[in-house]
Amino acid sequence: MKWKTLESTYISDHIYFTARRDRCEREDGTIIDPYFVVEMPTSATALSITEDNRILLVKQYRHPLGDVIFEFPGGFVDPGEDFATGMRRELLEETGYQFSQVEWVGRVAANPGVLNNYTELFLATGGRKVQEQQLDKNEEIEVLEFTMEEFLNKVAKQEIVQALHISCLFFALLKTGKLTFNG
């Protein structure tokens, strides 16, 4: 079932958007041309809980959607950086919070039909504010705290629409035993 890449041509080469056009051959000899792939670095996100059991969300404008949305903190892992280290760095930069525990809970692929990266999912607990945000020049992020009930109401009302973050919530709840399956 694996395809053989016969040719790759880069059509964009940028840290956040590297795209290529591939010419591929399936095992049965069928040629797939063109097949477009967007290359992106590994990203990480975390369900982040403060020392006093409040959920941290970031609120920011997302230009592709043309909307301001609630999300979990996160971002790209730097080349050569351990995933958990990258997650801790992103949490500190985006929120100003440091967490006593950052635990890996899973990994998902956002859109493997087009994107080549994974997102590493974490549960961060014991957060406390230790500094001001250190945002990138293109970031405008508001950090908000919610009680668990307020947060779950946002989830139920589909006010959190980032699919990777809903996946992170799912795996974090499985890890903590707050979500179980009979069987």
C-alpha positions as CSV (number, residue, x, y, z in Angstrom):
1,M,0.0,0.0,0.0
2,K,2.9,2.4,0.4
3,W,3.5,4.8,-2.5
4,K,6.9,5.4,-4.2
5,T,7.8,9.0,-4.7
6,L,9.1,9.4,-8.2
7,E,9.7,13.2,-8.2
8,S,9.3,16.1,-5.7
9,T,9.3,19.8,-6.6
10,Y,9.2,22.4,-4.0
11,I,6.7,25.2,-4.7
12,S,7.2,27.1,-1.4
13,D,10.0,27.0,1.1
14,H,9.1,28.8,4.3
15,I,9.5,27.7,7.9
16,Y,5.7,27.7,8.4
17,F,4.7,26.8,4.9
18,T,6.8,24.5,2.8
19,A,4.9,22.9,0.1
20,R,5.8,20.4,-2.6
21,R,4.3,18.8,-5.6
22,D,5.0,15.0,-5.7
23,R,4.7,12.5,-8.5
24,C,3.9,9.1,-7.0
25,E,3.4,5.6,-8.0
26,R,1.1,3.2,-6.2
27,E,2.1,-0.5,-5.8
28,D,-0.4,-1.4,-8.7
29,G,1.5,1.0,-11.0
30,T,-1.0,3.8,-11.0
31,I,0.7,7.2,-11.2
32,I,-0.6,9.9,-8.9
33,D,0.4,13.3,-10.3
34,P,0.2,15.8,-8.8
35,Y,0.0,15.1,-5.1
36,F,0.5,18.2,-2.9
37,V,2.1,18.0,0.5
38,V,2.6,20.7,3.0
39,E,5.6,20.2,5.3
40,M,5.4,21.6,8.8
41,P,7.4,21.2,12.0
42,T,6.1,19.1,14.8
43,S,3.7,21.1,17.0
44,A,2.6,20.6,20.6
45,T,-0.4,21.6,22.7
46,A,-1.5,21.1,26.3
47,L,-4.6,21.0,28.4
48,S,-3.2,23.4,31.0
49,I,-4.4,23.4,34.6
50,T,-3.3,26.0,37.2
51,E,-2.4,25.2,40.8
52,D,-5.9,26.3,41.8
53,N,-7.5,23.9,39.2
54,R,-8.4,26.5,36.6
55,I,-8.1,25.8,32.9
56,L,-6.0,28.1,30.9
57,L,-7.2,29.0,27.4
58,V,-5.7,31.4,24.9
59,K,-7.9,33.6,22.8
60,Q,-6.5,34.8,19.5
61,Y,-7.4,35.8,15.9
62,R,-6.9,33.0,13.4
63,H,-6.7,34.6,10.0
64,P,-7.5,31.5,7.9
65,L,-10.8,31.3,9.7
66,G,-11.3,35.1,9.9
67,D,-12.3,34.6,13.5
68,V,-11.2,35.0,17.1
69,I,-11.2,31.6,18.8
70,F,-10.4,29.9,22.1
71,E,-7.5,27.4,22.1
72,F,-5.1,25.5,24.3
73,P,-1.6,27.0,24.5
74,G,0.9,25.5,22.1
75,G,3.0,25.9,19.0
76,F,5.8,24.5,17.0
77,V,8.6,22.5,18.5
78,D,12.1,23.9,17.6
79,P,14.4,21.6,15.6
80,G,16.3,19.3,17.9
81,E,14.1,20.2,20.9
82,D,12.6,17.5,23.0
83,F,8.7,17.6,22.7
84,A,8.1,18.2,26.4
85,T,10.8,20.9,26.5
86,G,9.1,22.6,23.5
87,M,5.8,22.4,25.3
88,R,7.1,23.9,28.5
89,R,8.7,26.7,26.4
90,E,5.5,27.4,24.5
91,L,3.5,27.5,27.7
92,L,5.8,30.0,29.3
93,E,6.1,32.2,26.2
94,E,2.3,32.2,25.4
95,T,0.9,32.4,28.9
96,G,3.7,33.4,31.3
97,Y,2.8,30.3,33.4
98,Q,5.3,27.6,34.5
99,F,3.9,24.1,35.2
100,S,5.2,21.6,37.8
101,Q,4.2,18.7,35.6
102,V,4.0,18.4,31.8
103,E,2.9,14.8,30.8
104,W,2.7,13.4,27.3
105,V,-0.8,12.0,26.6
106,G,-0.8,11.3,22.9
107,R,-0.1,12.2,19.3
108,V,-2.4,13.1,16.4
109,A,-2.0,14.1,12.7
110,A,-4.2,17.1,11.9
111,N,-4.8,16.4,8.2
112,P,-2.5,13.6,6.9
113,G,-4.0,13.9,3.5
114,V,-2.1,17.2,3.0
115,L,0.1,17.9,6.1
116,N,3.2,15.8,7.0
117,N,3.4,16.7,10.7
118,Y,2.2,15.4,14.0
119,T,1.0,17.3,17.1
120,E,2.2,16.0,20.4
121,L,-0.4,16.3,23.1
122,F,0.2,17.0,26.8
123,L,-1.5,17.5,30.1
124,A,0.2,20.4,32.1
125,T,-0.7,20.7,35.8
126,G,0.4,22.9,38.7
127,G,0.6,26.1,36.6
128,R,1.5,29.4,38.2
129,K,2.2,32.7,36.7
130,V,5.9,33.5,36.8
131,Q,6.4,36.1,34.1
132,E,4.7,38.2,31.4
133,Q,4.1,36.7,28.0
134,Q,6.9,36.6,25.5
135,L,5.0,36.6,22.2
136,D,6.3,36.4,18.7
137,K,5.8,39.5,16.6
138,N,2.8,38.0,14.8
139,E,1.0,36.9,18.0
140,E,-1.7,38.7,19.9
141,I,-2.8,36.3,22.6
142,E,-5.2,36.9,25.5
143,V,-4.8,34.4,28.4
144,L,-8.0,33.4,30.2
145,E,-8.7,31.2,33.2
146,F,-11.9,29.2,33.5
147,T,-13.3,26.9,36.1
148,M,-13.7,23.3,34.9
149,E,-17.4,23.8,34.7
150,E,-17.0,27.0,32.6
151,F,-14.5,25.2,30.4
152,L,-16.6,22.1,29.8
153,N,-19.6,24.4,29.0
154,K,-17.4,26.0,26.3
155,V,-16.6,22.6,24.9
156,A,-20.3,21.5,25.0
157,K,-21.3,24.7,23.2
158,Q,-18.6,24.0,20.6
159,E,-16.9,27.3,21.4
160,I,-13.6,25.4,21.2
161,V,-13.3,24.4,17.6
162,Q,-9.6,23.5,17.2
163,A,-9.8,19.8,16.5
164,L,-6.3,19.1,17.8
165,H,-7.2,20.7,21.1
166,I,-10.3,18.6,21.4
167,S,-8.2,15.5,20.7
168,C,-5.8,16.7,23.5
169,L,-8.7,17.0,25.9
170,F,-9.9,13.5,25.0
171,F,-6.5,11.9,25.6
172,A,-5.8,14.0,28.8
173,L,-9.2,12.8,30.2
174,L,-8.3,9.2,29.4
175,K,-4.9,9.6,31.0
176,T,-6.4,10.9,34.3
177,G,-9.1,8.3,34.4
178,K,-11.9,10.9,34.1
179,L,-13.0,9.3,30.9
180,T,-13.3,5.5,30.7
181,F,-14.8,2.9,28.5
182,N,-16.7,-0.2,29.4
183,G,-15.4,-3.3,27.8
